[in-house]
C-alpha cells in the first residue's frame, strides 16, 4: 500500500506547505533522509490556538495541535522529496511544548504527532522521539514538531 492510498483510506488530506516564518526552508533532503524544520500547527495560514499548555491550552487540545504539526511536517517532507510516496518511514520526531511551569505532560501531547504518523506509516512509522517542555515557541504557538523521514 502506498502512503497516498493510506492517507486516502484514513480520510487525511495533507495541508499546503506552511510558509516559513523566518530564514529557513520547510524541509531538506540529504543522504536518503528528509529533515523538516519545526512545524507549527498552522491551519490555512493561522494558528488555531496560542498560549501555554496547562494554562491557556488544555493538554488534549495540544495533542490535536501536535497532530496538525505532524501533518504539516509530512506535507513539507513530501514537497521536498517529490511526493508523499517517495517517503519510506519516520526515523525521529522532536516535539516542543510551550508549557506552564506546573505542566509535565509533554509526552502525552507529542503522542498526537507520533500516533498519526504511526497510523499513516504502520511499522515504518515507529520512531525515536524527544518531547521537551519550553518557555515559549514562535508566534506563541503551544506546540512545534520536527520530523526526520527516510526515503523509500
C-alpha positions as CSV (number, residue, x, y, z in Angstrom):
1,X,0.0,0.0,0.0
2,X,1.3,3.5,-0.9
3,X,1.4,6.4,1.6
4,X,-1.0,8.3,-0.7
5,X,-3.5,5.5,-0.7
6,X,-3.2,5.1,3.1
7,X,-3.9,8.8,3.5
8,X,-7.0,8.4,1.4
9,X,-8.1,5.4,3.4
10,X,-7.7,7.4,6.6
11,X,-9.5,10.4,5.1
12,X,-6.5,12.6,5.6
13,X,-5.8,15.4,3.2
14,X,-2.4,17.0,3.5
15,X,-2.3,20.7,4.0
16,X,-0.4,23.1,1.8
17,X,3.2,23.5,2.9
18,X,3.3,26.3,5.5
19,X,5.4,29.3,4.5
20,X,8.5,29.8,6.7
21,X,8.2,32.5,9.3
22,X,12.0,33.2,9.2
23,X,15.1,32.4,7.2
24,X,14.9,28.7,6.5
25,X,13.3,26.1,4.2
26,X,10.4,23.9,5.3
27,X,12.3,20.6,4.6
28,X,15.6,19.4,3.1
29,X,16.6,16.1,1.5
30,X,20.1,14.8,2.3
31,X,21.7,11.3,2.1
32,X,18.4,9.4,1.9
33,X,16.7,11.4,4.7
34,X,14.2,14.3,4.7
35,X,14.7,16.7,7.6
36,X,11.8,19.0,8.3
37,X,12.1,22.4,10.0
38,X,10.0,22.8,13.1
39,X,6.4,22.9,12.1
40,X,3.7,24.9,13.9
41,X,0.1,23.8,13.9
42,X,-1.0,26.1,11.1
43,X,-4.4,25.7,9.6
44,X,-4.9,27.7,6.4
45,X,-2.1,30.0,7.5
46,X,-3.1,30.8,11.0
47,X,-2.7,29.2,14.5
48,X,-5.9,27.7,15.9
49,X,-4.7,28.3,19.5
50,X,-1.9,30.2,21.2
51,X,-0.5,30.2,24.8
52,X,0.9,27.7,27.3
53,X,-0.2,24.1,27.6
54,X,-1.6,23.5,31.0
55,X,-2.7,27.1,31.3
56,X,-4.5,28.7,28.2
57,X,-4.4,25.5,26.2
58,X,-5.7,22.1,27.6
59,X,-3.4,19.1,27.1
60,X,-6.0,17.3,25.0
61,X,-6.3,20.3,22.6
62,X,-2.5,20.5,22.4
63,X,-2.3,16.8,21.5
64,X,-4.6,17.6,18.5
65,X,-2.3,20.5,17.6
66,X,0.7,18.2,17.7
67,X,-1.2,16.0,15.2
68,X,-1.6,19.1,12.9
69,X,2.2,19.8,13.3
70,X,3.0,16.3,12.1
71,X,0.7,16.6,9.1
72,X,2.4,19.9,8.2
73,X,5.8,18.2,8.6
74,X,4.6,15.4,6.3
75,X,3.4,17.9,3.7
76,X,6.8,19.7,3.8
77,X,8.7,16.4,3.5
78,X,6.6,15.2,0.6
79,X,7.1,18.5,-1.2
80,X,10.9,18.3,-0.7
81,X,11.1,14.6,-1.7
82,X,9.0,14.9,-4.8
83,X,5.8,13.3,-3.5
84,X,4.4,11.6,-0.4
85,X,5.0,8.1,-1.9
86,X,8.8,8.8,-2.0
87,X,8.8,8.7,1.8
88,X,9.6,5.4,3.3
89,X,9.1,5.9,7.0
90,X,9.8,8.0,10.1
91,X,13.1,8.0,11.8
92,X,12.8,10.6,14.6
93,X,10.3,13.1,16.0
94,X,11.2,16.1,18.0
95,X,8.4,17.7,19.9
96,X,8.4,21.0,21.8
97,X,5.6,22.0,24.1
98,X,5.2,25.6,25.4
99,X,4.4,24.7,28.9
100,X,3.0,26.2,32.1
101,X,5.7,25.7,34.7
102,X,3.5,23.2,36.5
103,X,2.7,21.1,33.4
104,X,4.7,17.9,33.0
105,X,2.6,16.0,30.4
106,X,4.7,16.8,27.3
107,X,5.0,13.1,26.2
108,X,1.2,12.8,26.1
109,X,0.9,16.0,24.0
110,X,3.5,14.8,21.4
111,X,1.7,11.5,21.2
112,X,-0.6,13.4,18.9
113,X,2.2,13.6,16.3
114,X,3.5,10.1,17.0
115,X,0.1,8.4,16.7
116,X,-0.9,9.9,13.4
117,X,2.5,9.1,11.9
118,X,2.0,5.5,13.1
119,X,-1.4,5.4,11.6
120,X,-0.1,6.5,8.2
121,X,3.2,4.6,8.0
122,X,2.4,1.5,10.1
123,X,5.6,-0.2,11.3
124,X,7.7,2.2,9.3
125,X,6.2,4.9,11.4
126,X,7.9,3.7,14.6
127,X,10.5,6.3,15.6
128,X,12.8,7.7,18.2
129,X,11.5,10.8,19.9
130,X,12.0,13.7,22.2
131,X,9.2,15.6,24.0
132,X,10.5,18.8,25.5
133,X,8.8,21.5,27.6
134,X,9.9,25.0,26.7
135,X,9.0,28.5,27.9
136,X,7.8,29.9,24.6
137,X,7.6,29.0,20.9
138,X,7.4,31.2,17.8
139,X,4.2,33.2,17.4
140,X,3.2,31.9,20.9
141,X,2.3,28.5,19.4
142,X,1.6,25.8,22.0
143,X,3.4,23.1,20.1
144,X,6.1,22.6,17.5
145,X,7.2,19.4,15.8
146,X,10.1,18.4,13.6
147,X,10.4,15.1,11.9
148,X,13.2,13.1,10.1
149,X,11.8,10.8,7.4
150,X,13.5,8.1,5.4
151,X,13.2,8.0,1.6
152,X,11.6,4.9,0.1
